[in-house]
Amino acid sequence: MLTVEAAQRAVMERVGPLPLRSRPLGEAFGCVLGEEVLADLDQPPFDKSQVDGFAVRAADLRGDDRWLMLGEEIAAGRPPTRPLGPREAAAIMTGAPLPPGADAVVMIEKTQRVEGRVLVAAEGVRPGQNYLARGREIRAGEAVLRPGGRLNAAAIGLLASVGRTEVVVVPRPRVVVVPTGDELVEPDRVPGPGQIRNSNAAMLRALVLGGGADAEALPIAPDEPGPLAEVLGRGLAADVLLITGGVSAGTRDLVPGTLERLGVAPVFHKVRLRPGKPLWFGVGPPRSEAPGALVFGLPGNPVSGIVGFLLFVRPALDALAARTGGGPPITAHRLLRPCSHVGDRPTYHPARLVEAGDGPALEPLDWAGSSDLRTVAGADGFAILPEGEHTFEPGEIVNFLPLG
Protein backbone atom coordinates (compact mmCIF):
# COMPACT_ATOMS: atom_id res chain seq x y z
CA MET A 1 0.00 0.00 0.00
CA LEU A 2 1.47 3.35 -1.07
CA THR A 3 1.80 6.39 1.12
CA VAL A 4 -0.01 9.53 -0.02
CA GLU A 5 3.29 11.06 -1.15
CA ALA A 6 4.32 7.98 -3.14
CA ALA A 7 0.90 7.76 -4.78
CA GLN A 8 1.05 11.45 -5.70
CA ARG A 9 4.45 10.93 -7.32
CA ALA A 10 3.13 7.93 -9.24
CA VAL A 11 0.31 10.05 -10.65
CA MET A 12 2.39 13.09 -11.51
CA GLU A 13 5.09 11.01 -13.24
CA ARG A 14 2.44 10.05 -15.79
CA VAL A 15 0.98 13.50 -16.46
CA GLY A 16 2.05 16.17 -18.92
CA PRO A 17 0.41 19.16 -20.61
CA LEU A 18 -2.25 18.39 -23.20
CA PRO A 19 -1.45 19.11 -26.87
CA LEU A 20 -2.04 22.72 -27.94
CA ARG A 21 -5.38 23.53 -29.54
CA SER A 22 -6.95 26.60 -31.13
CA ARG A 23 -9.99 27.71 -29.15
CA PRO A 24 -12.55 30.53 -29.55
CA LEU A 25 -12.05 33.34 -27.06
CA GLY A 26 -15.23 32.33 -25.27
CA GLU A 27 -13.63 28.97 -24.42
CA ALA A 28 -10.11 30.21 -23.63
CA PHE A 29 -10.66 31.89 -20.25
CA GLY A 30 -8.41 30.33 -17.61
CA CYS A 31 -6.33 28.43 -20.17
CA VAL A 32 -2.56 28.74 -20.52
CA LEU A 33 -1.54 30.59 -23.68
CA GLY A 34 0.35 28.54 -26.25
CA GLU A 35 1.47 31.21 -28.74
CA GLU A 36 2.92 34.70 -28.98
CA VAL A 37 0.25 37.26 -29.83
CA LEU A 38 1.15 40.37 -31.86
CA ALA A 39 -0.86 43.58 -32.14
CA ASP A 40 -2.27 44.21 -35.61
CA LEU A 41 -2.85 47.95 -35.03
CA ASP A 42 -1.64 50.79 -32.88
CA GLN A 43 -3.64 51.13 -29.65
CA PRO A 44 -5.29 53.52 -29.54
CA PRO A 45 -5.43 53.70 -33.35
CA PHE A 46 -5.86 57.50 -33.20
CA ASP A 47 -5.27 60.35 -30.76
CA LYS A 48 -8.14 59.64 -28.34
CA SER A 49 -9.82 62.01 -25.92
CA GLN A 50 -9.95 60.80 -22.32
CA VAL A 51 -12.63 63.27 -21.20
CA ASP A 52 -15.71 65.12 -22.40
CA GLY A 53 -14.69 68.66 -23.27
CA PHE A 54 -13.09 70.69 -26.06
CA ALA A 55 -10.15 69.87 -28.32
CA VAL A 56 -7.87 72.90 -28.59
CA ARG A 57 -4.43 74.06 -29.62
CA ALA A 58 -2.51 74.80 -26.41
CA ALA A 59 -0.62 77.68 -28.05
CA ASP A 60 -3.92 79.53 -28.57
CA LEU A 61 -4.38 79.80 -24.80
CA ARG A 62 -1.00 81.15 -23.73
CA GLY A 63 -2.10 84.78 -23.60
CA ASP A 64 -4.85 86.59 -21.73
CA ASP A 65 -7.54 85.97 -24.36
CA ARG A 66 -9.33 82.79 -23.22
CA TRP A 67 -12.16 82.91 -25.78
CA LEU A 68 -12.19 80.44 -28.71
CA MET A 69 -14.61 80.01 -31.58
CA LEU A 70 -16.68 76.82 -31.44
CA GLY A 71 -16.11 74.47 -34.35
CA GLU A 72 -17.55 71.03 -35.04
CA GLU A 73 -18.74 68.47 -32.50
CA ILE A 74 -16.93 65.10 -32.52
CA ALA A 75 -18.66 62.06 -31.05
CA ALA A 76 -17.05 58.71 -30.23
CA GLY A 77 -17.00 56.50 -33.30
CA ARG A 78 -17.17 59.45 -35.73
CA PRO A 79 -13.93 60.92 -37.11
CA PRO A 80 -13.51 64.71 -37.41
CA THR A 81 -14.38 66.17 -40.80
CA ARG A 82 -11.66 68.84 -40.91
CA PRO A 83 -8.54 70.10 -39.11
CA LEU A 84 -8.85 72.43 -36.14
CA GLY A 85 -8.39 76.06 -37.18
CA PRO A 86 -6.52 78.82 -35.30
CA ARG A 87 -8.28 79.96 -32.10
CA GLU A 88 -10.92 77.30 -32.57
CA ALA A 89 -12.26 74.63 -30.20
CA ALA A 90 -14.04 71.42 -31.18
CA ALA A 91 -16.54 69.88 -28.78
CA ILE A 92 -15.37 66.30 -28.18
CA MET A 93 -16.66 63.26 -26.32
CA THR A 94 -14.70 60.69 -24.31
CA GLY A 95 -13.18 58.15 -26.69
CA ALA A 96 -13.52 60.33 -29.79
CA PRO A 97 -10.55 61.08 -32.10
CA LEU A 98 -8.89 64.48 -31.90
CA PRO A 99 -9.04 66.60 -35.07
CA PRO A 100 -5.74 67.29 -36.86
CA GLY A 101 -4.06 70.34 -35.31
CA ALA A 102 -5.40 69.80 -31.80
CA ASP A 103 -2.83 68.95 -29.13
CA ALA A 104 -4.86 69.13 -25.90
CA VAL A 105 -8.36 68.60 -24.51
CA VAL A 106 -9.89 70.88 -21.88
CA MET A 107 -12.42 69.25 -19.54
CA ILE A 108 -15.96 70.54 -20.01
CA GLU A 109 -16.06 71.51 -16.31
CA LYS A 110 -13.34 74.11 -16.97
CA THR A 111 -15.16 75.85 -19.82
CA GLN A 112 -18.20 77.99 -20.48
CA ARG A 113 -20.11 77.82 -23.76
CA VAL A 114 -21.70 81.11 -24.91
CA GLU A 115 -23.34 81.69 -28.33
CA GLY A 116 -20.90 79.89 -30.60
CA ARG A 117 -17.86 80.61 -28.47
CA VAL A 118 -16.07 78.83 -25.61
CA LEU A 119 -14.46 80.48 -22.58
CA VAL A 120 -11.59 78.42 -21.14
CA ALA A 121 -10.69 78.73 -17.44
CA ALA A 122 -7.42 80.45 -16.57
CA GLU A 123 -5.50 77.28 -15.62
CA GLY A 124 -2.64 76.54 -17.97
CA VAL A 125 -3.37 74.19 -20.87
CA ARG A 126 -0.46 71.91 -21.80
CA PRO A 127 0.17 69.97 -25.00
CA GLY A 128 -0.77 66.31 -24.50
CA GLN A 129 -3.34 67.10 -21.84
CA ASN A 130 -6.34 64.75 -21.43
CA TYR A 131 -5.81 62.55 -24.47
CA LEU A 132 -3.97 59.36 -25.37
CA ALA A 133 -1.65 59.66 -28.33
CA ARG A 134 -1.91 57.08 -31.10
CA GLY A 135 0.08 53.96 -30.13
CA ARG A 136 0.52 55.12 -26.53
CA GLU A 137 -0.64 51.73 -25.18
CA ILE A 138 0.46 49.33 -27.94
CA ARG A 139 2.38 49.62 -31.19
CA ALA A 140 1.41 47.56 -34.25
CA GLY A 141 3.58 44.43 -34.42
CA GLU A 142 4.38 44.51 -30.71
CA ALA A 143 4.03 41.28 -28.68
CA VAL A 144 1.15 41.83 -26.28
CA LEU A 145 1.00 38.32 -24.79
CA ARG A 146 3.58 35.54 -24.62
CA PRO A 147 3.22 31.77 -24.20
CA GLY A 148 2.87 30.37 -20.71
CA GLY A 149 0.61 32.97 -19.14
CA ARG A 150 -2.85 32.09 -17.89
CA LEU A 151 -5.61 33.98 -19.69
CA ASN A 152 -7.61 36.11 -17.27
CA ALA A 153 -10.54 38.33 -18.23
CA ALA A 154 -8.27 41.27 -19.09
CA ALA A 155 -6.17 39.06 -21.38
CA ILE A 156 -9.32 37.86 -23.17
CA GLY A 157 -10.30 41.50 -23.71
CA LEU A 158 -6.79 42.32 -24.94
CA LEU A 159 -6.97 39.48 -27.47
CA ALA A 160 -10.26 40.84 -28.79
CA SER A 161 -8.76 44.33 -29.01
CA VAL A 162 -6.02 43.09 -31.35
CA GLY A 163 -8.52 41.37 -33.61
CA ARG A 164 -8.31 37.80 -32.35
CA THR A 165 -11.38 35.60 -32.24
CA GLU A 166 -9.43 32.39 -31.61
CA VAL A 167 -6.20 31.66 -29.76
CA VAL A 168 -3.85 28.70 -29.33
CA VAL A 169 -3.92 27.41 -25.75
CA VAL A 170 -3.36 24.36 -23.61
CA PRO A 171 -7.02 23.30 -23.52
CA ARG A 172 -9.00 22.68 -20.37
CA PRO A 173 -8.92 18.97 -19.54
CA ARG A 174 -12.07 17.08 -20.38
CA VAL A 175 -13.26 14.94 -17.47
CA VAL A 176 -15.92 12.25 -17.52
CA VAL A 177 -17.52 11.15 -14.24
CA VAL A 178 -19.02 7.66 -13.98
CA PRO A 179 -20.93 6.74 -10.82
CA THR A 180 -21.33 2.99 -10.33
CA GLY A 181 -23.49 0.77 -8.16
CA ASP A 182 -26.84 -1.01 -8.24
CA GLU A 183 -27.77 0.83 -5.04
CA LEU A 184 -27.74 4.26 -6.69
CA VAL A 185 -30.73 6.21 -7.99
CA GLU A 186 -30.70 9.70 -9.49
CA PRO A 187 -31.32 12.66 -7.15
CA ASP A 188 -34.84 13.30 -8.47
CA ARG A 189 -36.01 9.81 -7.45
CA VAL A 190 -37.14 8.56 -4.05
CA PRO A 191 -34.78 5.73 -3.00
CA GLY A 192 -36.33 2.32 -2.53
CA PRO A 193 -35.26 -0.29 0.02
CA GLY A 194 -31.46 -0.56 0.08
CA GLN A 195 -31.00 2.38 -2.30
CA ILE A 196 -29.34 5.80 -1.94
CA ARG A 197 -29.31 8.89 -4.13
CA ASN A 198 -26.36 9.50 -6.45
CA SER A 199 -24.65 12.48 -4.79
CA ASN A 200 -21.17 11.73 -6.12
CA ALA A 201 -21.73 12.74 -9.75
CA ALA A 202 -22.94 16.26 -8.92
CA MET A 203 -20.27 16.66 -6.24
CA LEU A 204 -17.38 15.56 -8.45
CA ARG A 205 -18.64 17.60 -11.38
CA ALA A 206 -18.56 20.69 -9.13
CA LEU A 207 -15.02 19.85 -8.00
CA VAL A 208 -13.91 19.39 -11.61
CA LEU A 209 -15.41 22.71 -12.72
CA GLY A 210 -13.79 24.41 -9.73
CA GLY A 211 -10.50 22.86 -10.84
CA GLY A 212 -10.63 24.59 -14.22
CA ALA A 213 -11.67 21.59 -16.30
CA ASP A 214 -14.75 20.61 -18.31
CA ALA A 215 -16.97 17.95 -16.76
CA GLU A 216 -19.52 15.48 -18.07
CA ALA A 217 -21.37 12.96 -15.92
CA LEU A 218 -22.48 9.73 -17.58
CA PRO A 219 -25.48 7.69 -16.40
CA ILE A 220 -25.11 5.40 -13.40
CA ALA A 221 -23.26 2.22 -14.40
CA PRO A 222 -24.72 -0.96 -12.91
CA ASP A 223 -22.69 -3.69 -11.21
CA GLU A 224 -22.90 -5.89 -14.30
CA PRO A 225 -19.79 -6.64 -16.41
CA GLY A 226 -21.24 -5.88 -19.84
CA PRO A 227 -23.06 -2.58 -19.16
CA LEU A 228 -20.22 -1.46 -16.87
CA ALA A 229 -17.63 -2.04 -19.59
CA GLU A 230 -19.74 -0.13 -22.12
CA VAL A 231 -19.98 2.98 -19.92
CA LEU A 232 -16.33 2.89 -18.84
CA GLY A 233 -15.24 2.45 -22.45
CA ARG A 234 -17.04 5.67 -23.36
CA GLY A 235 -15.28 7.46 -20.54
CA LEU A 236 -11.83 6.45 -21.81
CA ALA A 237 -12.21 8.94 -24.67
CA ALA A 238 -11.79 11.77 -22.15
CA ASP A 239 -8.56 13.17 -20.73
CA VAL A 240 -9.55 12.03 -17.24
CA LEU A 241 -12.02 9.35 -16.20
CA LEU A 242 -13.35 9.57 -12.64
CA ILE A 243 -15.18 6.49 -11.40
CA THR A 244 -16.92 6.32 -8.04
CA GLY A 245 -17.57 3.02 -6.32
CA GLY A 246 -16.73 -0.53 -7.27
CA VAL A 247 -13.02 -0.32 -6.39
CA SER A 248 -12.88 -2.06 -3.01
CA ALA A 249 -12.50 -5.81 -2.39
CA GLY A 250 -16.09 -7.05 -2.53
CA THR A 251 -17.44 -9.60 -5.00
CA ARG A 252 -19.41 -6.84 -6.75
CA ASP A 253 -16.45 -4.45 -6.99
CA LEU A 254 -15.92 -4.99 -10.71
CA VAL A 255 -14.23 -1.75 -11.75
CA PRO A 256 -10.50 -2.70 -11.58
CA GLY A 257 -10.90 -5.92 -13.57
CA THR A 258 -13.18 -4.26 -16.12
CA LEU A 259 -10.71 -1.44 -16.67
CA GLU A 260 -7.83 -3.84 -17.23
CA ARG A 261 -9.87 -5.75 -19.82
CA LEU A 262 -10.44 -2.40 -21.57
CA GLY A 263 -6.68 -1.90 -21.86
CA VAL A 264 -6.13 0.36 -18.85
CA ALA A 265 -2.70 -0.22 -17.30
CA PRO A 266 -2.99 -0.29 -13.49
CA VAL A 267 -0.49 1.82 -11.55
CA PHE A 268 -1.62 1.39 -7.95
CA HIS A 269 -4.57 0.23 -5.87
CA LYS A 270 -4.97 1.39 -2.26
CA VAL A 271 -3.35 4.34 -0.53
CA ARG A 272 -2.42 4.68 3.11
CA LEU A 273 -4.98 7.27 4.18
CA ARG A 274 -8.39 7.63 5.79
CA PRO A 275 -10.89 8.10 4.29
CA GLY A 276 -10.14 6.89 0.77
CA LYS A 277 -7.91 3.84 1.17
CA PRO A 278 -9.31 1.80 -1.80
CA LEU A 279 -8.36 4.47 -4.40
CA TRP A 280 -7.32 2.98 -7.77
CA PHE A 281 -5.25 4.66 -10.50
CA GLY A 282 -4.28 3.62 -14.02
CA VAL A 283 -3.60 4.95 -17.51
CA GLY A 284 -5.80 4.15 -20.49
CA PRO A 285 -4.61 3.08 -23.95
CA PRO A 286 -3.22 5.87 -26.18
CA ARG A 287 -5.79 7.95 -28.04
CA SER A 288 -5.45 9.22 -31.62
CA GLU A 289 -4.05 12.67 -30.80
CA ALA A 290 -3.33 12.48 -27.08
CA PRO A 291 -1.97 10.14 -24.40
CA GLY A 292 -4.28 7.68 -22.72
CA ALA A 293 -6.84 8.86 -20.20
CA LEU A 294 -5.86 9.17 -16.56
CA VAL A 295 -8.25 6.85 -14.74
CA PHE A 296 -9.08 7.33 -11.07
CA GLY A 297 -11.26 4.84 -9.25
CA LEU A 298 -12.54 6.72 -6.20
CA PRO A 299 -14.28 5.00 -3.29
CA GLY A 300 -18.05 5.31 -3.29
CA ASN A 301 -18.34 7.12 0.02
CA PRO A 302 -18.53 10.81 -0.89
CA VAL A 303 -16.04 12.21 1.64
CA SER A 304 -13.50 9.64 0.42
CA GLY A 305 -14.14 10.93 -3.09
CA ILE A 306 -13.52 14.54 -2.05
CA VAL A 307 -10.24 13.69 -0.31
CA GLY A 308 -9.07 11.58 -3.25
CA PHE A 309 -9.94 14.34 -5.68
CA LEU A 310 -8.08 17.03 -3.73
CA LEU A 311 -4.96 14.93 -3.20
CA PHE A 312 -4.61 13.26 -6.59
CA VAL A 313 -7.05 14.45 -9.25
CA ARG A 314 -6.79 18.22 -8.80
CA PRO A 315 -2.96 18.27 -9.14
CA ALA A 316 -3.26 16.09 -12.25
CA LEU A 317 -5.76 18.53 -13.79
CA ASP A 318 -3.36 21.39 -13.14
CA ALA A 319 -0.53 19.49 -14.83
CA LEU A 320 -2.68 18.58 -17.86
CA ALA A 321 -3.58 22.26 -18.25
CA ALA A 322 0.08 23.36 -17.81
CA ARG A 323 -0.82 25.26 -14.66
CA THR A 324 1.98 25.35 -12.12
CA GLY A 325 1.10 24.44 -8.58
CA GLY A 326 3.24 21.59 -7.34
CA GLY A 327 0.53 19.68 -5.50
CA PRO A 328 -2.31 20.32 -3.08
CA PRO A 329 -2.07 23.66 -1.24
CA ILE A 330 -1.27 22.29 2.23
CA THR A 331 -1.13 24.97 4.93
CA ALA A 332 -0.42 24.83 8.67
CA HIS A 333 -2.58 26.26 11.46
CA ARG A 334 -2.74 26.10 15.23
CA LEU A 335 -5.55 24.15 16.85
CA LEU A 336 -8.37 26.05 18.53
CA ARG A 337 -9.31 23.27 20.96
CA PRO A 338 -7.94 19.89 22.12
CA CYS A 339 -8.15 16.97 19.71
CA SER A 340 -7.48 13.27 20.27
CA HIS A 341 -6.84 10.85 17.44
CA VAL A 342 -6.11 7.14 17.11
CA GLY A 343 -5.57 5.59 13.68
CA ASP A 344 -3.36 3.26 11.69
CA ARG A 345 -3.30 5.69 8.74
CA PRO A 346 -3.04 9.46 8.31
CA THR A 347 -6.58 10.80 8.67
CA TYR A 348 -8.13 13.73 6.83
CA HIS A 349 -10.55 15.07 9.41
CA PRO A 350 -13.15 17.73 8.48
CA ALA A 351 -12.30 21.08 10.06
CA ARG A 352 -13.11 24.73 9.73
CA LEU A 353 -10.98 27.84 10.04
CA VAL A 354 -12.00 30.22 12.82
CA GLU A 355 -10.65 33.76 13.17
CA ALA A 356 -8.88 33.88 16.53
CA GLY A 357 -7.34 37.32 16.79
CA ASP A 358 -3.84 36.53 15.56
CA GLY A 359 -4.88 34.64 12.44
CA PRO A 360 -7.13 31.71 11.56
CA ALA A 361 -7.14 28.72 13.90
CA LEU A 362 -8.25 25.19 13.10
CA GLU A 363 -11.35 23.66 14.67
CA PRO A 364 -11.87 19.93 13.96
CA LEU A 365 -15.54 19.04 13.53
CA ASP A 366 -17.49 16.10 14.91
CA TRP A 367 -18.30 13.81 12.00
CA ALA A 368 -19.87 10.43 11.39
CA GLY A 369 -17.35 9.09 8.89
CA SER A 370 -16.77 8.96 5.15
CA SER A 371 -20.43 9.26 4.14
CA ASP A 372 -21.07 12.38 6.26
CA LEU A 373 -21.45 15.10 3.63
CA ARG A 374 -23.43 17.36 5.96
CA THR A 375 -20.41 17.93 8.21
CA VAL A 376 -18.04 18.44 5.29
CA ALA A 377 -20.46 20.94 3.72
CA GLY A 378 -19.84 23.14 6.77
CA ALA A 379 -16.07 22.63 6.73
CA ASP A 380 -13.30 24.65 5.10
CA GLY A 381 -11.15 21.58 4.52
CA PHE A 382 -9.43 18.75 6.34
CA ALA A 383 -7.04 18.66 9.30
CA ILE A 384 -4.31 16.12 8.50
CA LEU A 385 -3.85 13.96 11.59
CA PRO A 386 -0.84 11.60 11.57
CA GLU A 387 -1.18 7.87 12.15
CA GLY A 388 -0.82 6.51 15.66
CA GLU A 389 -2.24 7.69 18.96
CA HIS A 390 -2.07 11.43 19.52
CA THR A 391 -3.53 14.05 21.82
CA PHE A 392 -3.21 17.56 20.41
CA GLU A 393 -3.41 20.56 22.71
CA PRO A 394 -4.77 24.00 21.79
CA GLY A 395 -2.11 25.99 19.96
CA GLU A 396 -0.35 22.96 18.45
CA ILE A 397 0.31 23.21 14.72
CA VAL A 398 -1.54 20.83 12.39
CA ASN A 399 -1.41 20.64 8.60
CA PHE A 400 -4.58 21.52 6.69
CA LEU A 401 -5.91 20.62 3.23
CA PRO A 402 -8.39 23.30 2.05
CA LEU A 403 -11.53 22.37 0.16
CA GLY A 404 -11.32 25.28 -2.26
HUHUVEN-V288994 format. One record per pair of residues at least 4 apart in sequence whose ideal C-beta (glycine too) atoms are under 6 Angstrom apart, sorted by the first residue. I is the first residue (numbers start at 1). GAP is how many residues later the second one is. Records with the same first field share a line. If there is no record, write none. Layout:
I=GAP ; GAP
This chain:
1=269 ; 271
2=4 ; 5 ; 266 ; 269
3=269
4=269
7=261 ; 264
10=257 ; 258
11=301 ; 305
14=269
15=301 ; 304
17=153 ; 305
18=152 ; 153 ; 302
19=271
20=14 ; 148
21=150
22=144 ; 146
23=4 ; 5 ; 146
24=142
25=131 ; 134
28=123 ; 139 ; 141
29=127
30=182
31=120 ; 138 ; 139
32=118 ; 138 ; 290
33=112 ; 114 ; 116 ; 118 ; 136
34=113 ; 134 ; 135 ; 136
35=112 ; 133
36=107 ; 110
37=107 ; 108
38=103 ; 105
39=99 ; 101 ; 103 ; 105 ; 123
40=122 ; 123
41=4 ; 99
42=92 ; 93 ; 97 ; 98
43=94 ; 95
44=4 ; 88
46=51 ; 88
47=51 ; 84 ; 86 ; 87
48=84
49=43 ; 45 ; 47 ; 56 ; 82
50=80 ; 81
51=43 ; 54 ; 56 ; 79
52=41 ; 42 ; 56
53=52 ; 53 ; 54 ; 55
54=35 ; 37 ; 52 ; 57 ; 64
55=35 ; 37 ; 43 ; 44 ; 47 ; 50
56=33 ; 48 ; 50
58=45 ; 46 ; 67 ; 69
60=27
61=59 ; 64
66=53 ; 54
67=50 ; 52
68=19 ; 21 ; 50
69=19 ; 48
70=19 ; 46 ; 47 ; 48
71=17 ; 19
72=18
73=18
74=6 ; 16 ; 18 ; 22
75=18 ; 21
76=17 ; 19 ; 20
79=18
80=19
83=16 ; 17 ; 18
84=4 ; 6 ; 15 ; 17 ; 18
89=29
90=9
92=4
98=4 ; 33
103=24
104=21 ; 23 ; 25
105=25 ; 26
106=4 ; 5 ; 14
110=11
111=7 ; 9
112=7
113=5
132=4
135=4
138=4 ; 6
144=14
151=4 ; 5
159=5 ; 8
170=151 ; 152
172=41 ; 42
173=40 ; 66 ; 67 ; 144 ; 147 ; 148
174=40 ; 64 ; 65
175=33 ; 38 ; 40 ; 65
176=40 ; 59 ; 62 ; 65
177=24 ; 27 ; 28 ; 40 ; 65
178=40 ; 43 ; 53 ; 57 ; 65
179=5 ; 19 ; 21 ; 22 ; 41 ; 65
180=41 ; 65 ; 66
181=64
182=40 ; 41
183=12 ; 13
184=14 ; 36
185=4 ; 6 ; 10
186=12
187=10
191=4 ; 5 ; 6
198=22
199=4 ; 103
200=4 ; 44 ; 102 ; 105
201=16
203=99
204=38
205=10 ; 12
207=102
208=5 ; 7
209=6
211=103 ; 106
213=104
218=13
221=7 ; 10
222=5
223=29
224=4
228=26 ; 30
229=4 ; 29
232=26
233=29
235=6
236=48 ; 57
238=55
239=81
240=54
241=52 ; 54
242=54
243=12 ; 54
244=54 ; 56 ; 61
245=55
246=7 ; 8 ; 9
247=8 ; 31 ; 33 ; 50
248=5 ; 30
254=4
255=42
256=24
259=5
263=22
264=18 ; 20 ; 31
265=17 ; 18
266=16
267=14 ; 15
268=13
269=11
270=7 ; 8
271=8
272=73
273=72 ; 73
274=71 ; 73
275=28 ; 29 ; 32 ; 95
276=23 ; 28 ; 31 ; 32
278=21
279=29
280=17
281=15
282=13
283=9
284=8 ; 9 ; 11
285=7
286=6
294=22
296=17
298=7 ; 10
299=5
301=69 ; 70
302=71
303=67 ; 73
304=66
307=41
308=4
309=4
310=4 ; 18 ; 91
311=17
315=12
318=5 ; 7
328=73
330=69 ; 71
331=69
332=65 ; 67
333=27 ; 29 ; 67
334=27 ; 61 ; 63
335=4 ; 27 ; 57 ; 59 ; 61 ; 63
336=18 ; 25 ; 27
337=57
338=55
339=25 ; 53
340=51
341=44 ; 49
342=47
343=4 ; 44
344=43
345=42
346=40 ; 41
347=38
348=34
349=15 ; 34 ; 36
350=15 ; 17 ; 25 ; 26 ; 29
351=11 ; 12 ; 13 ; 14 ; 28 ; 32
352=11 ; 27 ; 28
353=7 ; 27
354=7 ; 9
355=5
356=5
362=21 ; 36 ; 38
364=19
365=10 ; 14
367=5 ; 8
368=4
373=4
381=19 ; 20 ; 21 ; 22
382=19
383=15 ; 17
384=15
392=4
